[in-house]
Amino acid sequence: MNLLEQLGQDSALFLDFDGTLVDIAPTPDAVVVPPGLIDALGELHERLGGALAVISGRPIEQIDAFLHPLRLPAAGVHGVERRRSDGGVEVVDAAVPDRVRQAAEELAARHAGLQLEIKRGSIALHYRGAPELEALCVAAMQAAVDASPGLILLRGKMVAEAKPADASKGRAIEAFLGEAPFRDRRPVFIGDDVTDEVGFSAVQRSGGLGIKVGEGASVARHRLPSAAAVREQLVRMARTTRTSLT
Ligand SMILES: O=P(O)(O)OC[C@H]1O[C@H](O[C@H]2O[C@H](CO)[C@@H](O)[C@H](O)[C@H]2O)[C@H](O)[C@@H](O)[C@@H]1O
């Protein structure tokens, strides 16, 4: 898949963060933003008339910190938060009930390899440091979520996350597509995880392009092999002359 051939001035580009722009790391705070990526994203954002957004499971605040000084339009916490192109922020109003937090905290307190992320509107229990505990983590989080109307359990890469059913990456992308400068553009979404599948469906329903990074079943009709390949193409696109995005 050659992105350069697919992306035109009438495109809107939506990018997942972990596993797509940066390589997966042992813990959430250990990811590294490689040199050149921030400049490339800034350049592409400008060339696409502002129609470039990060669509992440992380809070927007974290995305801003990793991409500093760039502040892109963004959806965070799988669509719970969304910063529009004009800078305004919308939040899906949903508090995670205490029972979910307690279930996750109890497990994390008992097992050193587990890591908890408390976000606005979600709780993520990471088991990358103790993969043998996957079944235990998923069962405990699922039971807590089943007892909490309005929540669903999202299974990501070595993580089980309780989040509002009303928020998703797909809905966030659709909301962007209803607004300037994304409106009336052909959407392209690049992501690597099962949590990105609803985003692929959203762009493909709008006549756009879903691009899955790496292996695994996907509804996306296109593939790139790795986050390194995504970065290489983004940097290359940013370096080419302005006339290439036509
Ligand atoms: O939607 P994304 O931008 O891909 O974010 C998904 C989750 O990414 C982070 O967790 C994942 O990446 C970590 C760093 O590589 C890794 O240690 C962890 O196992 C992965 O699940 C982030 O911590 C989560 O909050 C995001 O939801």
The ligand as an SDF file (V2000), in Angstrom:
LIG
                    3D

 27 28  0  0  0  0  0  0  0  0999 V2000
   -5.7150    3.8680   20.3590 O   0  0  0  0  0  0  0  0  0  0  0  0
   -4.2510    3.8920   20.5970 P   0  0  0  0  0  0  0  0  0  0  0  0
   -3.6230    5.2200   20.3600 O   0  0  0  0  0  0  0  0  0  0  0  0
   -3.5390    2.7940   19.8640 O   0  0  0  0  0  0  0  0  0  0  0  0
   -4.0730    3.5970   22.1610 O   0  0  0  0  0  0  0  0  0  0  0  0
   -4.4210    2.3020   22.6550 C   0  0  0  0  0  0  0  0  0  0  0  0
   -3.8620    2.1360   24.0340 C   0  0  0  0  0  0  0  0  0  0  0  0
   -2.4700    2.4130   23.9360 O   0  0  0  0  0  0  0  0  0  0  0  0
   -1.7140    2.3230   25.1310 C   0  0  0  0  0  0  0  0  0  0  0  0
   -1.5980    0.9540   25.4940 O   0  0  0  0  0  0  0  0  0  0  0  0
   -0.9780    0.1570   24.5080 C   0  0  0  0  0  0  0  0  0  0  0  0
    0.3360    0.6670   24.2300 O   0  0  0  0  0  0  0  0  0  0  0  0
    1.2740    0.5790   25.3380 C   0  0  0  0  0  0  0  0  0  0  0  0
    2.5700    1.2450   24.9010 C   0  0  0  0  0  0  0  0  0  0  0  0
    3.0490    0.6620   23.7170 O   0  0  0  0  0  0  0  0  0  0  0  0
    1.4550   -0.8950   25.7100 C   0  0  0  0  0  0  0  0  0  0  0  0
    2.3550   -1.0030   26.8130 O   0  0  0  0  0  0  0  0  0  0  0  0
    0.0920   -1.5000   26.0840 C   0  0  0  0  0  0  0  0  0  0  0  0
    0.2150   -2.8970   26.3180 O   0  0  0  0  0  0  0  0  0  0  0  0
   -0.9060   -1.3000   24.9280 C   0  0  0  0  0  0  0  0  0  0  0  0
   -2.2050   -1.7380   25.3110 O   0  0  0  0  0  0  0  0  0  0  0  0
   -2.3220    3.1680   26.2130 C   0  0  0  0  0  0  0  0  0  0  0  0
   -1.6620    2.9220   27.4260 O   0  0  0  0  0  0  0  0  0  0  0  0
   -3.8110    2.9480   26.3740 C   0  0  0  0  0  0  0  0  0  0  0  0
   -4.3400    3.9290   27.2610 O   0  0  0  0  0  0  0  0  0  0  0  0
   -4.4920    3.1040   25.0210 C   0  0  0  0  0  0  0  0  0  0  0  0
   -5.8860    2.8430   25.1590 O   0  0  0  0  0  0  0  0  0  0  0  0
  1  2  2  0
  2  3  1  0
  2  4  1  0
  2  5  1  0
  5  6  1  0
  6  7  1  0
  7  8  1  0
  7 26  1  0
  8  9  1  0
  9 10  1  0
  9 22  1  0
 10 11  1  0
 11 12  1  0
 11 20  1  0
 12 13  1  0
 13 14  1  0
 13 16  1  0
 14 15  1  0
 16 17  1  0
 16 18  1  0
 18 19  1  0
 18 20  1  0
 20 21  1  0
 22 23  1  0
 22 24  1  0
 24 25  1  0
 24 26  1  0
 26 27  1  0
M  END
$$$$
